[in-house]
């Protein structure tokens, strides 16, 4: 079997605001509409936003881990772009020997990440 990622689903009470965030702030390509469920191209997979309440996991281990991470070519430029859109970056830029990343919450409260791999 050769399995690969096909769909990532996010829940949002305000689907339009969250779709705007992923299209205009994160820069994902919005695909032709599927009713009231926006679909975005993730380079071979889809990000779908559905109407509903985002619920954080109970007692997650580790306590701070994103739902999804998007790879970027220039983290500093991406951070400048997020800040220009007033996206709160509560932990700032973090790094280890292999990567740099920044985490933030989308308008629905989902913890997301942008990462640059060295």
Order of alpha helices (4+ residues) and beta strands (2+ residues): beta-alpha-beta-beta-beta-beta-alpha-beta-beta-beta
